[in-house]
């Protein structure tokens, strides 16, 4: 019996226009009636996710910032703060890189330098509680994630440079075509889901999960009913036990309807 469902947002639950699919909230109510917990697992901040799912936000648990910030039943249950000296090191390492913008994700807000229109188009969908700073080294907050918007694509630009310098000390994840995240070692969506499973007393066999990108791999490993979206890169399919139709076709909702309600799993 499926008792817990966790899903990524972009490229997975959301459609190609980054909208929550039609019929989602009706299905959320049906899942609640069956006693099935629903978790959103995203690289987005909690403030953004809470806004995205209004007025049903309090019915959902959130794995935010790729696992660095976790909210269960409306309360913060995990907050993995990066050593301030490491934060300064990362800021300095990135100072000379072209085509990137750093975002310091902290308890009180998200901080970045002034950005032009091209950067802002990528940033505003994921971070709504933003503060513009003249110098990121002056930020006084507990930072749990450093997000990097890389217009050249992190895979061949910022990721290899930072991995060489920091890969043994910190977790670096490519989380989208233009995004990568730096967090403490051991932080991931999968580790966060494991904590939620323990909190709810739900097993691997009772969990359903959906993802489409590399930062979803650990999440998918925590679920027997692990679905990789049809629109994912080919090398992602090895990490799922099932395939879901693409996000353009409402694949998450269709798989839930089939497995939870039609098959009664």
N, C-alpha and C positions, 0 to 999 in steps of 0.2 A: 504493500500500500504506500503510495506516494504521500508524504507528509510535509515536504519542504520543496519549494521551487525557487531556484536562483537564476537570474538572467542578467547578462550584460545589456547595455543600452545601445550605443551607436553601432550600427551594422547588424544588430541582433533584434532587440525589441522594437526600436524606433524604425520608422519607414525611411525612405530615401530623402525625405524632407525634414528628417529628425523630429517627426511628430509621433506621439503615442498612438498606436493603431486604434481604429474605430472598434468598439466592443471590448476594449481592455478592462474598463472599470466595471462593466457588467460581469465579466469573467472573474475579476478580483473579488466581487461580492459572492459569487458562487463558490469560489475556493474558500473564502472565509466561512461560509455556511458548512462546508465539509471539514473544516478544521485544518486546512492546508496553509502553512505559513508561506509568505511570499517575500523574497529578498531581491532587491535591486543591487547589482554589483557593477560599479562603474569607476572610471577615473575622474569623474566629475566630483565637485565638492558637495558637502552635505547641504549647504544653503541652496545651491542650485537644484539638487535632486528633490529637496523638500518642496521647492517652488514648482518643479516640473510635475509633481504628482498631486498637487492640491486639487480638490479638497479631501483626498483619500490618503494623504501622506502618513497619517498616524496608524494606518492599517498595514504599513509596510516597514520591514527592517531594511537598513541600508549598509552596504559595504561601499564606502566612499574612498576616493583617492587611491584606488587600486589596492585597498586593504589597510592603509595606514590609519584610517578613521572609520570606526564601526559604531553604528547606532542600532540598539535593540530596544524595542518598546519605548522609543522616544528618548532613551538615555544613552550617553556615550559609554561604550563598554571597552573600547580599545583606542588608544592614541599613542602612536609610536614616534616619539620625538627624536630628531636627528641631532647629534652633538653639534653645538653652535660653531665649534672650530671647523668641523667638516662642512657646514653650511658656508662659512667664509671661504674655505678652500675651493668649493665648487663655483662660487661667484667669481673668484679670481681666475679660475681655470677657463671659465666661459667668457671672460671679458674680451678676449681677442678673437672670438669666433664670429664669423659673418653669418647673416641670415637666421639668427636665433634670437629668441626672447625668453628670459628666465621668469618663472613665476614661483615665488616662495609661498607655499601653502601653510598658513599658520592658524592657530586657535582663534585669533581675533579677526582674521581676514586673509586675503590673497594679495600679494604685493608684486608689482612689476614696474619697470621703467616705462616712460611714455612710449606709446606704440602708434605706428602709422595705420592707415586704414586696412592694409593687407593683413597685418598681424591681428588687428582688432577683430576682423571677421572670423578668424579661427578661435580667438580667445573668448569672446563674449558668450558663446553658446555653452561653455563649460564652467565659467567662473563669473558669477554675478556680484559677489561681494569683493570687488576689486579696489585696491588703493594704489595710486600712482606715486612712486617715490623718485627722488632725485638720485639717491644712492642706496642700493640694496644692502650695503654693509651697515647702514644706519637703522635697519629694521629691528625693532625690539619686540619679538614674539617668539613663541615656541613653534618651530617649523617641523612638520612631520612629512612633508613631501616637497621636492623641487621638480616642477614640471617645466619642460623645455619645448617650446614651439619652434620647430626647425623647418623653415620654408624650403630648404634643399632636401629634406627628408632625413631623419635621424640615422637610418640604417647605414648610410655611406658618408655621413657628415659628423654629427655630434656624438653619436653612440660609440664608434670605435675609439675616438679620442678620449672620451671620458672613461670608457671601460678600461683602457690601458692604465689610466691613472688611479681609478677608484674601484675597479671591478672586484678586487679581493676584499674590500672593506664594506662596500655598500651594494644594495640591489639596484640594478639598472634594467628597466623594462621599456621596450618599444611598445607603445600603447595605441598607435595610430599612424597614418601616413605622414603626419606632420608632428607627431608627439612622442616624447619619451619621458620617463619619470625616474627620479633618483630617490630611493628610500633606504631605510635600514635593512640589513640582511634579514632574510626570513619573512619579510612583509610581502604578502600577495593576496589576491582575492581568495585563493584556495585555503590559505591559512586562516583567513577571516571566516570563511564558510565553515571550516572545521570547528571554530569556537562557537558559532551559532548552532551547529549540530549538537555540540556538547551541551549547550545551554538549554536546548529544546528536547534533548534526549532522542534525537533523530539519527538514524544510521545511514551509511552509504547506500544501502539497498532501498531506503525510503526517500532518496533525494533525486531531484530532477534539476538539470542545469543546462543553460544555453550560452553559447559564445561563438565568436567569429574570428578573434585575433589572438596574437601570441600572449598577451597579458591575461587571457582567459584559460590558458592551458591548465594551471593549477586548480582553477575552479572546476573545470570539467572532470579532473581526476578524482574529485570528491563525491561524484554522483554516479550511481549505476545507470540512471537514465540521462546520459550525457549526450547533448545534441550539438553538433556543429552546423552552422547555417550554410545553406547551399551557396551563398555568395562569398564564403570564406576562401582564402588562398588554399590551393590544393594540398599543401603540406600540413594543413590544420586537421584534415579529416582523420588522421591517425589517432587523434586525441579524443574522439567521440565514439560512443557505442552506437549512435544513431545519427541520421541527418535530418535536419528540419528544412522546410522550404525557405526560400530567401526572405530577408526582412521586407522586401517590396511586396511579398505575397502574404505577409502576416504570419510567417512561419512559426513563431513562438506560440501564438494563440491557437493555431491549427494543431500543433503537437499536443498542447495541453488538452484541447477538446478531445482529441483522439485517445490519448493515454489515460487521462484522469476521468473523463466523463463517459466516453463511449466504451472503453475497455474496462473501466472501473478499477484501474491500478492504484 
